[in-house]
Amino acid sequence: METSAKDQKNKTIFIIIAVVLLLILVGMIIGIVILSGSDQIDVEKVRDIFIIILAFESLVIGGTLIILIVQLALLTNMMQNEIKPILASTKETVKTVKGTSRFISDKAISPILSVAGLLAGGRKLFELVGFIREKKKE
């Protein structure tokens, strides 16, 4: 239920942003149409303002790209210096666990299974010979 409310809120925010951007676009088109019929001086002023806005936008995009490159370098550094040693340690741990399980299997489990098999065979032999009577299941 919480995710539905969050999804609905996100959709509402997206719709509001889309409407605002559409209104800005329509306003710019209307402004261009109005300026096309006005004096040359007004058009030059608007052109200069747009050039300043585009220059500022270029600065913002350049700064954002620099931040992105720095973050990418930090991520690469973290991958080399932190994650690779963790993976190496994990591989070593897995090898140790494999060795331990093989040792336990060879030294403890196999002999116990062999003895249990021999005891079961001996019991069955004694049952067949008649020294032990089979218990009847009810």
Z-matrix of the N, CA and C atoms (Angstrom, degrees):
N
C 1 1.454
C 2 1.527 1 109.99
N 3 1.330 2 116.11 1 -35.43
C 4 1.450 3 119.69 2 179.70
C 5 1.524 4 110.78 3 -68.39
N 6 1.333 5 116.72 4 -37.64
C 7 1.455 6 118.92 5 179.80
C 8 1.524 7 111.17 6 -67.06
N 9 1.323 8 117.64 7 -34.79
C 10 1.467 9 120.37 8 177.92
C 11 1.522 10 110.31 9 -64.67
N 12 1.326 11 117.12 10 -40.89
C 13 1.463 12 120.92 11 178.38
C 14 1.531 13 110.04 12 -65.61
N 15 1.333 14 116.72 13 -40.14
C 16 1.464 15 119.88 14 178.79
C 17 1.520 16 110.41 15 -67.18
N 18 1.345 17 116.37 16 -41.78
C 19 1.462 18 119.82 17 178.42
C 20 1.525 19 110.92 18 -62.48
N 21 1.319 20 116.65 19 -42.29
C 22 1.459 21 120.99 20 179.16
C 23 1.525 22 110.42 21 -63.47
N 24 1.347 23 116.28 22 -40.82
C 25 1.464 24 120.28 23 179.59
C 26 1.525 25 109.98 24 -65.62
N 27 1.330 26 117.45 25 -41.64
C 28 1.459 27 121.21 26 179.02
C 29 1.524 28 111.27 27 -64.50
N 30 1.331 29 116.74 28 -40.56
C 31 1.464 30 120.36 29 177.42
C 32 1.524 31 110.86 30 -62.92
N 33 1.318 32 116.45 31 -42.50
C 34 1.462 33 120.77 32 -179.94
C 35 1.523 34 110.47 33 -62.62
N 36 1.336 35 116.55 34 -44.53
C 37 1.462 36 120.17 35 179.25
C 38 1.528 37 110.22 36 -63.04
N 39 1.329 38 117.23 37 -42.50
C 40 1.465 39 121.10 38 178.86
C 41 1.521 40 111.10 39 -61.40
N 42 1.318 41 117.15 40 -42.78
C 43 1.473 42 120.90 41 179.85
C 44 1.515 43 110.38 42 -64.73
N 45 1.331 44 117.46 43 -41.84
C 46 1.475 45 120.88 44 179.57
C 47 1.527 46 109.96 45 -62.70
N 48 1.327 47 117.37 46 -44.60
C 49 1.467 48 120.66 47 179.54
C 50 1.528 49 110.42 48 -63.20
N 51 1.334 50 117.23 49 -41.78
C 52 1.462 51 120.55 50 179.63
C 53 1.532 52 111.07 51 -62.93
N 54 1.325 53 116.93 52 -41.95
C 55 1.474 54 120.43 53 179.90
C 56 1.522 55 110.37 54 -65.31
N 57 1.342 56 117.00 55 -42.75
C 58 1.464 57 120.15 56 179.82
C 59 1.531 58 110.35 57 -63.10
N 60 1.322 59 117.31 58 -44.27
C 61 1.466 60 119.88 59 178.60
C 62 1.533 61 111.39 60 -63.83
N 63 1.324 62 117.03 61 -38.69
C 64 1.458 63 120.54 62 177.22
C 65 1.533 64 111.04 63 -63.77
N 66 1.341 65 116.89 64 -41.68
C 67 1.466 66 120.10 65 177.90
C 68 1.525 67 111.14 66 -64.42
N 69 1.326 68 117.52 67 -38.74
C 70 1.467 69 120.28 68 177.51
C 71 1.522 70 110.10 69 -63.79
N 72 1.338 71 116.92 70 -42.82
C 73 1.462 72 120.65 71 179.11
C 74 1.529 73 111.20 72 -62.66
N 75 1.334 74 116.81 73 -44.42
C 76 1.470 75 120.52 74 178.59
C 77 1.528 76 109.99 75 -63.14
N 78 1.330 77 117.24 76 -40.64
C 79 1.470 78 120.90 77 177.96
C 80 1.518 79 111.92 78 -62.76
N 81 1.327 80 116.39 79 -39.73
C 82 1.467 81 118.95 80 178.17
C 83 1.522 82 111.16 81 -65.89
N 84 1.326 83 116.69 82 -40.38
C 85 1.477 84 119.52 83 178.87
C 86 1.532 85 110.35 84 -63.97
N 87 1.319 86 116.30 85 -43.40
C 88 1.476 87 119.73 86 178.26
C 89 1.524 88 110.35 87 -63.13
N 90 1.358 89 116.41 88 -40.84
C 91 1.469 90 119.94 89 178.41
C 92 1.512 91 112.21 90 -63.16
N 93 1.338 92 117.08 91 -38.73
C 94 1.473 93 120.30 92 178.46
C 95 1.528 94 110.45 93 -66.13
N 96 1.328 95 116.80 94 -40.65
C 97 1.473 96 120.44 95 179.40
C 98 1.524 97 110.10 96 -64.69
N 99 1.325 98 116.86 97 -41.45
C 100 1.477 99 119.94 98 -179.91
C 101 1.525 100 110.44 99 -67.46
N 102 1.360 101 116.33 100 -40.84
C 103 1.462 102 119.46 101 -179.37
C 104 1.529 103 112.66 102 -68.94
N 105 1.323 104 117.05 103 -24.85
C 106 1.466 105 118.38 104 -179.06
C 107 1.527 106 111.47 105 -66.39
N 108 1.297 107 117.47 106 -23.54
C 109 1.468 108 120.51 107 179.77
C 110 1.515 109 112.63 108 -98.73
N 111 1.339 110 119.52 109 1.77
C 112 1.468 111 120.47 110 -176.59
C 113 1.525 112 111.05 111 -98.58
N 114 1.306 113 114.86 112 -175.64
C 115 1.468 114 121.35 113 -176.81
C 116 1.523 115 111.83 114 -67.50
N 117 1.344 116 114.99 115 161.00
C 118 1.456 117 122.57 116 179.62
C 119 1.533 118 110.86 117 -64.63
N 120 1.306 119 117.48 118 -33.91
C 121 1.470 120 121.63 119 -177.14
C 122 1.524 121 110.07 120 -66.25
N 123 1.313 122 118.15 121 -41.29
C 124 1.461 123 121.25 122 179.27
C 125 1.538 124 110.77 123 -64.38
N 126 1.329 125 115.35 124 -41.31
C 127 1.459 126 119.82 125 179.97
C 128 1.527 127 110.04 126 -64.17
N 129 1.332 128 117.65 127 -39.47
C 130 1.458 129 121.05 128 179.40
C 131 1.534 130 111.04 129 -65.49
N 132 1.314 131 116.57 130 -37.87
C 133 1.470 132 119.61 131 178.55
C 134 1.534 133 110.70 132 -64.61
N 135 1.321 134 116.15 133 -44.57
C 136 1.462 135 120.49 134 179.21
C 137 1.516 136 109.76 135 -64.07
N 138 1.349 137 116.92 136 -41.61
C 139 1.461 138 120.82 137 177.94
C 140 1.522 139 110.85 138 -59.90
N 141 1.323 140 117.48 139 -43.85
C 142 1.463 141 121.12 140 179.55
C 143 1.536 142 111.27 141 -63.83
N 144 1.318 143 116.00 142 -39.64
C 145 1.473 144 119.79 143 178.39
C 146 1.528 145 110.01 144 -63.18
N 147 1.343 146 116.76 145 -43.47
C 148 1.461 147 119.82 146 178.89
C 149 1.532 148 111.77 147 -64.95
N 150 1.319 149 117.53 148 -36.27
C 151 1.467 150 120.34 149 177.32
C 152 1.527 151 110.18 150 -63.92
N 153 1.321 152 116.91 151 -42.12
C 154 1.469 153 120.86 152 177.69
C 155 1.527 154 110.50 153 -63.46
N 156 1.348 155 116.36 154 -42.90
C 157 1.471 156 120.08 155 178.87
C 158 1.524 157 110.57 156 -62.55
N 159 1.332 158 117.71 157 -42.91
C 160 1.461 159 121.15 158 179.20
C 161 1.528 160 111.66 159 -65.49
N 162 1.332 161 117.33 160 -37.74
C 163 1.467 162 119.95 161 177.08
C 164 1.529 163 110.33 162 -64.26
N 165 1.325 164 116.55 163 -43.18
C 166 1.465 165 120.38 164 178.04
C 167 1.535 166 110.37 165 -63.00
N 168 1.320 167 116.16 166 -41.55
C 169 1.466 168 120.70 167 178.28
C 170 1.534 169 110.97 168 -62.20
N 171 1.325 170 116.69 169 -39.12
C 172 1.462 171 120.08 170 177.39
C 173 1.519 172 111.24 171 -63.44
N 174 1.325 173 116.65 172 -39.41
C 175 1.470 174 120.07 173 176.77
C 176 1.522 175 111.35 174 -63.72
N 177 1.314 176 116.79 175 -42.57
C 178 1.466 177 120.49 176 179.56
C 179 1.528 178 110.52 177 -64.15
N 180 1.322 179 117.11 178 -44.17
C 181 1.461 180 120.24 179 179.56
C 182 1.528 181 110.55 180 -65.20
N 183 1.323 182 118.05 181 -40.64
C 184 1.463 183 121.26 182 177.18
C 185 1.523 184 111.60 183 -61.12
N 186 1.336 185 116.65 184 -44.32
C 187 1.466 186 120.28 185 177.44
C 188 1.520 187 111.76 186 -62.95
N 189 1.307 188 115.89 187 -40.13
C 190 1.465 189 120.15 188 178.50
C 191 1.523 190 110.80 189 -64.44
N 192 1.326 191 117.57 190 -40.12
C 193 1.461 192 120.65 191 177.49
C 194 1.522 193 111.54 192 -64.79
N 195 1.330 194 117.32 193 -38.68
C 196 1.465 195 120.15 194 177.20
C 197 1.522 196 110.29 195 -63.11
N 198 1.322 197 116.89 196 -43.83
C 199 1.476 198 120.59 197 177.99
C 200 1.527 199 109.98 198 -62.24
N 201 1.322 200 117.21 199 -40.99
C 202 1.464 201 121.35 200 178.67
C 203 1.527 202 111.46 201 -61.85
N 204 1.329 203 117.03 202 -42.61
C 205 1.469 204 120.40 203 179.57
C 206 1.524 205 110.71 204 -65.37
N 207 1.330 206 116.82 205 -40.70
C 208 1.471 207 120.19 206 178.21
C 209 1.528 208 110.19 207 -63.57
N 210 1.316 209 117.48 208 -43.16
C 211 1.463 210 120.56 209 179.25
C 212 1.522 211 111.09 210 -64.17
N 213 1.318 212 117.19 211 -38.85
C 214 1.459 213 120.99 212 177.50
C 215 1.526 214 111.15 213 -64.14
N 216 1.339 215 116.77 214 -40.02
C 217 1.468 216 120.37 215 177.15
C 218 1.525 217 110.34 216 -64.63
N 219 1.329 218 117.35 217 -41.36
C 220 1.473 219 120.54 218 178.06
C 221 1.528 220 111.26 219 -63.99
N 222 1.326 221 116.82 220 -39.73
C 223 1.460 222 120.58 221 178.32
C 224 1.527 223 110.86 222 -64.40
N 225 1.326 224 117.12 223 -42.99
C 226 1.459 225 120.85 224 178.14
C 227 1.523 226 110.78 225 -62.28
N 228 1.307 227 116.65 226 -42.58
C 229 1.464 228 121.31 227 177.88
C 230 1.525 229 110.99 228 -61.65
N 231 1.319 230 116.43 229 -43.37
C 232 1.462 231 120.09 230 179.46
C 233 1.525 232 110.81 231 -64.08
N 234 1.334 233 116.56 232 -40.13
C 235 1.463 234 119.92 233 179.07
C 236 1.524 235 110.66 234 -61.14
N 237 1.322 236 117.22 235 -42.46
C 238 1.457 237 120.54 236 -176.55
C 239 1.521 238 112.13 237 -75.05
N 240 1.309 239 117.85 238 -38.98
C 241 1.461 240 120.49 239 -171.17
C 242 1.523 241 115.11 240 -97.42
N 243 1.307 242 118.62 241 -17.61
C 244 1.459 243 119.74 242 -176.91
C 245 1.519 244 113.24 243 -118.41
N 246 1.306 245 117.75 244 -44.92
C 247 1.459 246 119.85 245 -173.11
C 248 1.529 247 111.14 246 -79.65
N 249 1.337 248 118.99 247 -39.59
C 250 1.461 249 120.39 248 179.06
C 251 1.523 250 112.23 249 -60.67
N 252 1.349 251 120.07 250 -44.54
C 253 1.469 252 118.38 251 176.19
C 254 1.530 253 113.15 252 -62.96
N 255 1.313 254 117.30 253 -34.83
C 256 1.468 255 120.20 254 177.65
C 257 1.525 256 109.61 255 -64.72
N 258 1.322 257 117.53 256 -42.55
C 259 1.458 258 120.57 257 178.28
C 260 1.533 259 111.32 258 -64.62
N 261 1.324 260 116.71 259 -39.68
C 262 1.466 261 119.91 260 178.08
C 263 1.524 262 110.31 261 -63.67
N 264 1.319 263 116.53 262 -42.63
C 265 1.470 264 120.60 263 178.27
C 266 1.524 265 110.95 264 -63.51
N 267 1.304 266 117.20 265 -39.19
C 268 1.460 267 121.40 266 178.70
C 269 1.525 268 110.67 267 -64.82
N 270 1.335 269 117.48 268 -42.26
C 271 1.462 270 120.32 269 177.86
C 272 1.528 271 110.50 270 -61.81
N 273 1.323 272 116.43 271 -42.17
C 274 1.469 273 120.32 272 179.22
C 275 1.526 274 110.70 273 -63.04
N 276 1.313 275 116.89 274 -40.86
C 277 1.465 276 120.93 275 178.62
C 278 1.523 277 110.91 276 -63.85
N 279 1.320 278 117.09 277 -41.45
C 280 1.465 279 120.72 278 179.00
C 281 1.526 280 110.20 279 -63.24
N 282 1.333 281 117.35 280 -41.87
C 283 1.467 282 120.04 281 177.27
C 284 1.522 283 111.06 282 -62.05
N 285 1.330 284 117.44 283 -40.74
C 286 1.464 285 120.98 284 178.70
C 287 1.520 286 110.83 285 -63.52
N 288 1.324 287 117.05 286 -43.19
C 289 1.467 288 120.87 287 179.21
C 290 1.519 289 110.60 288 -63.82
N 291 1.338 290 117.30 289 -41.47
C 292 1.466 291 120.23 290 177.45
C 293 1.520 292 110.72 291 -61.19
N 294 1.323 293 116.90 292 -44.85
C 295 1.459 294 120.65 293 179.23
C 296 1.511 295 112.03 294 -63.17
N 297 1.327 296 116.64 295 -42.27
C 298 1.467 297 120.72 296 179.44
C 299 1.519 298 110.94 297 -64.37
N 300 1.333 299 116.74 298 -44.35
C 301 1.470 300 118.88 299 -179.44
C 302 1.527 301 110.97 300 -66.11
N 303 1.325 302 117.99 301 -37.23
C 304 1.462 303 120.93 302 177.06
C 305 1.535 304 110.35 303 -65.00
N 306 1.333 305 116.99 304 -42.66
C 307 1.465 306 121.31 305 179.25
C 308 1.526 307 110.65 306 -62.10
N 309 1.341 308 116.21 307 -47.27
C 310 1.472 309 120.26 308 -179.65
C 311 1.529 310 109.68 309 -63.02
N 312 1.319 311 117.09 310 -40.54
C 313 1.458 312 120.67 311 179.52
C 314 1.529 313 111.01 312 -63.82
N 315 1.320 314 116.51 313 -45.01
C 316 1.469 315 120.11 314 -177.98
C 317 1.521 316 112.70 315 -72.33
N 318 1.305 317 118.00 316 -41.47
C 319 1.466 318 121.42 317 -171.44
C 320 1.523 319 114.59 318 -93.82
N 321 1.301 320 119.28 319 -23.26
C 322 1.460 321 120.09 320 -176.30
C 323 1.522 322 112.38 321 -117.24
N 324 1.313 323 117.30 322 -52.84
C 325 1.458 324 120.77 323 -172.42
C 326 1.531 325 111.34 324 -71.31
N 327 1.321 326 118.48 325 -46.36
C 328 1.470 327 120.84 326 -178.26
C 329 1.527 328 112.38 327 -60.05
N 330 1.358 329 119.61 328 -47.26
C 331 1.469 330 117.90 329 178.06
C 332 1.524 331 112.95 330 -63.02
N 333 1.329 332 117.40 331 -38.01
C 334 1.468 333 120.28 332 179.46
C 335 1.518 334 109.88 333 -64.02
N 336 1.341 335 116.96 334 -43.03
C 337 1.458 336 119.98 335 178.35
C 338 1.527 337 111.13 336 -64.44
N 339 1.325 338 117.28 337 -39.08
C 340 1.470 339 120.03 338 178.32
C 341 1.523 340 111.16 339 -62.95
N 342 1.336 341 116.70 340 -45.78
C 343 1.465 342 120.56 341 179.47
C 344 1.524 343 110.03 342 -64.60
N 345 1.337 344 117.40 343 -42.03
C 346 1.461 345 120.42 344 179.35
C 347 1.528 346 110.25 345 -62.88
N 348 1.334 347 116.77 346 -39.46
C 349 1.457 348 120.00 347 177.83
C 350 1.519 349 112.03 348 -65.05
N 351 1.328 350 115.78 349 -42.68
C 352 1.469 351 119.48 350 177.72
C 353 1.528 352 111.27 351 -63.11
N 354 1.335 353 117.44 352 -42.90
C 355 1.461 354 120.82 353 179.36
C 356 1.533 355 110.88 354 -64.02
N 357 1.310 356 116.79 355 -41.57
C 358 1.460 357 119.81 356 179.21
C 359 1.530 358 110.03 357 -65.38
N 360 1.340 359 116.64 358 -40.68
C 361 1.464 360 119.68 359 177.19
C 362 1.520 361 111.61 360 -64.91
N 363 1.330 362 116.78 361 -42.38
C 364 1.465 363 120.29 362 177.39
C 365 1.508 364 112.10 363 -62.60
N 366 1.318 365 116.85 364 -41.21
C 367 1.466 366 120.74 365 178.77
C 368 1.524 367 110.59 366 -62.79
N 369 1.342 368 115.66 367 -44.18
C 370 1.460 369 119.40 368 179.61
C 371 1.535 370 110.21 369 -64.08
N 372 1.336 371 116.79 370 -37.97
C 373 1.462 372 121.08 371 177.92
C 374 1.536 373 110.22 372 -62.12
N 375 1.331 374 116.41 373 -45.99
C 376 1.459 375 120.31 374 179.65
C 377 1.527 376 110.85 375 -65.76
N 378 1.340 377 117.12 376 -33.29
C 379 1.461 378 119.61 377 176.67
C 380 1.525 379 110.52 378 -67.29
N 381 1.324 380 117.00 379 -41.52
C 382 1.452 381 120.59 380 -179.71
C 383 1.538 382 111.76 381 -67.96
N 384 1.332 383 116.00 382 -38.91
C 385 1.465 384 120.17 383 179.26
C 386 1.521 385 110.15 384 -71.90
N 387 1.297 386 117.59 385 -30.78
C 388 1.447 387 120.74 386 177.11
C 389 1.507 388 114.56 387 111.95
N 390 1.300 389 118.64 388 3.33
C 391 1.472 390 120.49 389 178.53
C 392 1.518 391 111.04 390 -70.70
N 393 1.324 392 117.05 391 -31.53
C 394 1.471 393 121.47 392 179.63
C 395 1.534 394 106.45 393 -120.99
N 396 1.296 395 114.80 394 135.45
C 397 1.458 396 118.10 395 177.04
C 398 1.534 397 109.34 396 -94.40
N 399 1.313 398 114.71 397 141.58
C 400 1.447 399 120.22 398 178.37
C 401 1.500 400 110.33 399 -69.08
N 402 1.280 401 116.76 400 137.71
C 403 1.455 402 120.54 401 174.74
C 404 1.508 403 108.27 402 -80.10
N 405 1.284 404 115.65 403 131.31
C 406 1.475 405 120.44 404 179.72
C 407 1.507 406 108.93 405 -82.15
N 408 1.295 407 114.48 406 134.68
C 409 1.462 408 119.89 407 177.67
C 410 1.515 409 109.04 408 -84.61
N 411 1.283 410 114.84 409 137.18
C 412 1.459 411 119.38 410 -178.91
C 413 1.486 412 111.83 411 -93.25
